[in-house]
Amino acid sequence: MTQPNWWLLLIVALIPLIIGSIWYSPKVFGKAWMSSAEISEERASSGNMFKIFALSYLFSLFATYILALFSVHQSAIIQLFLGEAALEDPSSAMSIFINDFMSTYGDRHRSATHGIIHGIELSLLLGLPFIGMHSLFERRPFKYIMIHVGFWIVCFAIMGAILCSYF
């Protein structure tokens, strides 16, 4: 049975931090974001940066794992039988079935394009509602919502492409 590439999750989780350093820079959307969020440059650069980046990476790791499960459909067969002792026994009927299934269908929908589609889909179906609802109650402008949702569309499209191709 093929094992997921757990190291890839750790690497892909860095993508939002890397893209965020560009996306939220003053030359791209940083000034528009700070203006719509009513945050000064001093406030944006304050705080415990180690804590901010460490927690951001942890949250990104959670999002990366969900995106991998969402875009790599073969993970569902493993989830279905997780915790079954027979799954660990290579000679069990369950393991033989899963190995045969993966040999036949393990490469289905495993392309960068498929990952991009799922990344965009997840951004719009989860990111937009979560960011949008909070932003509406915080009385943030539409521009604020679009800056953040756009960021996640780009991040999740790239992350989905990599995960779907290599996870």
C-alpha positions as CSV (number, residue, x, y, z in Angstrom):
1,M,0.0,0.0,0.0
2,T,1.3,3.4,-0.9
3,Q,2.1,5.7,2.0
4,P,1.4,9.4,1.8
5,N,4.4,11.7,1.5
6,W,4.2,13.4,5.0
7,W,7.3,15.4,4.3
8,L,5.5,17.0,1.4
9,L,2.8,18.3,3.8
10,L,5.5,20.0,5.9
11,I,7.0,21.7,2.8
12,V,3.6,22.7,1.2
13,A,2.5,24.3,4.4
14,L,5.2,26.9,3.8
15,I,3.5,28.1,0.7
16,P,1.1,30.6,2.4
17,L,4.0,32.1,4.3
18,I,6.0,32.5,1.2
19,I,3.1,33.9,-0.9
20,G,1.9,36.0,2.0
21,S,5.3,37.8,2.1
22,I,4.7,38.8,-1.5
23,W,0.9,39.3,-1.5
24,Y,0.8,41.5,1.6
25,S,3.9,43.5,0.7
26,P,3.4,47.2,0.2
27,K,4.1,46.9,-3.6
28,V,1.3,44.3,-4.1
29,F,-1.7,44.4,-1.7
30,G,-0.1,45.4,1.6
31,K,-1.2,49.1,1.5
32,A,-4.7,48.2,0.3
33,W,-5.0,45.6,3.0
34,M,-3.7,47.9,5.8
35,S,-6.0,50.7,4.6
36,S,-9.1,48.4,4.4
37,A,-8.2,46.8,7.8
38,E,-7.5,50.2,9.3
39,I,-4.1,49.1,10.5
40,S,-1.1,51.3,10.6
41,E,2.4,50.2,9.4
42,E,3.6,50.4,13.0
43,R,0.8,48.1,14.2
44,A,1.3,45.7,11.3
45,S,5.0,45.3,12.2
46,S,4.4,45.0,16.0
47,G,3.8,41.9,18.0
48,N,5.8,38.7,18.6
49,M,6.7,37.8,15.1
50,F,8.0,34.4,16.1
51,K,4.7,33.5,17.6
52,I,2.8,34.9,14.6
53,F,4.8,33.0,12.1
54,A,4.9,29.8,14.2
55,L,1.1,29.7,14.7
56,S,0.5,30.7,11.0
57,Y,2.6,27.8,9.9
58,L,0.7,25.4,12.3
59,F,-2.6,26.7,10.9
60,S,-1.2,26.3,7.4
61,L,-0.3,22.7,8.2
62,F,-3.9,22.0,9.2
63,A,-5.2,23.6,5.9
64,T,-2.6,21.7,3.9
65,Y,-3.8,18.4,5.4
66,I,-7.4,19.1,4.7
67,L,-6.6,20.2,1.1
68,A,-4.7,16.9,0.6
69,L,-7.6,14.9,1.8
70,F,-10.0,16.9,-0.3
71,S,-8.0,16.8,-3.5
72,V,-6.4,13.3,-3.4
73,H,-9.4,11.1,-3.6
74,Q,-7.5,7.9,-3.0
75,S,-7.0,8.9,0.6
76,A,-10.7,8.2,1.2
77,I,-10.2,4.4,0.8
78,I,-7.6,4.5,3.5
79,Q,-9.8,6.6,5.7
80,L,-12.6,4.2,5.3
81,F,-10.6,1.4,6.8
82,L,-8.5,3.3,9.3
83,G,-8.1,1.6,12.6
84,E,-8.8,-1.9,11.1
85,A,-6.1,-4.4,12.2
86,A,-6.3,-6.1,8.8
87,L,-5.1,-2.9,7.2
88,E,-1.6,-3.5,8.7
89,D,-1.5,-7.1,7.6
90,P,-0.2,-7.3,4.0
91,S,-1.7,-10.8,3.5
92,S,-5.2,-9.9,4.7
93,A,-8.1,-9.7,2.2
94,M,-8.5,-6.0,3.1
95,S,-4.9,-5.1,2.3
96,I,-5.0,-7.2,-0.9
97,F,-8.2,-5.4,-2.0
98,I,-6.7,-2.0,-1.2
99,N,-3.5,-2.8,-3.0
100,D,-5.4,-4.1,-6.1
101,F,-7.7,-1.0,-6.0
102,M,-4.7,1.4,-5.8
103,S,-2.9,-0.5,-8.6
104,T,-5.9,-0.1,-10.8
105,Y,-7.2,3.3,-9.8
106,G,-4.4,5.0,-7.8
107,D,-3.5,7.4,-10.5
108,R,-7.0,8.7,-11.2
109,H,-7.4,12.4,-10.9
110,R,-3.8,12.8,-9.8
111,S,-2.8,15.8,-11.8
112,A,-1.8,19.4,-11.1
113,T,-4.9,20.6,-12.9
114,H,-7.1,18.5,-10.7
115,G,-5.4,19.9,-7.6
116,I,-5.8,23.5,-8.9
117,I,-9.5,23.0,-9.4
118,H,-9.9,21.6,-5.9
119,G,-7.8,24.3,-4.4
120,I,-9.9,27.0,-6.0
121,E,-13.1,25.2,-5.1
122,L,-12.1,24.9,-1.4
123,S,-11.1,28.5,-1.3
124,L,-14.4,29.7,-2.7
125,L,-16.6,27.2,-0.8
126,L,-14.9,27.5,2.6
127,G,-12.6,30.5,2.5
128,L,-15.0,33.0,1.1
129,P,-17.8,32.1,3.6
130,F,-15.5,32.1,6.6
131,I,-13.6,35.3,5.7
132,G,-16.8,36.9,4.3
133,M,-18.9,36.4,7.4
134,H,-16.3,37.6,9.8
135,S,-15.5,40.6,7.7
136,L,-19.2,41.6,7.4
137,F,-19.7,41.5,11.1
138,E,-16.4,43.4,11.6
139,R,-17.8,46.0,9.1
140,R,-14.8,45.5,6.7
141,P,-15.1,46.7,3.1
142,F,-15.6,44.3,0.2
143,K,-12.0,45.0,-0.9
144,Y,-10.7,43.5,2.4
145,I,-12.6,40.3,1.7
146,M,-11.4,40.0,-1.9
147,I,-7.7,40.6,-0.9
148,H,-7.9,37.7,1.6
149,V,-9.9,35.4,-0.6
150,G,-7.7,36.1,-3.6
151,F,-4.7,35.2,-1.4
152,W,-6.2,31.9,-0.5
153,I,-7.3,31.1,-4.1
154,V,-3.7,31.6,-5.2
155,C,-2.2,29.6,-2.3
156,F,-4.7,26.7,-2.4
157,A,-4.4,26.5,-6.2
158,I,-0.6,26.1,-6.0
159,M,-0.8,23.8,-2.9
160,G,-3.5,21.7,-4.5
161,A,-1.4,21.3,-7.7
162,I,1.6,20.1,-5.7
163,L,-0.4,17.8,-3.4
164,C,-2.5,16.2,-6.1
165,S,0.7,15.5,-8.1
166,Y,3.0,14.2,-5.4
167,F,1.1,13.3,-2.1
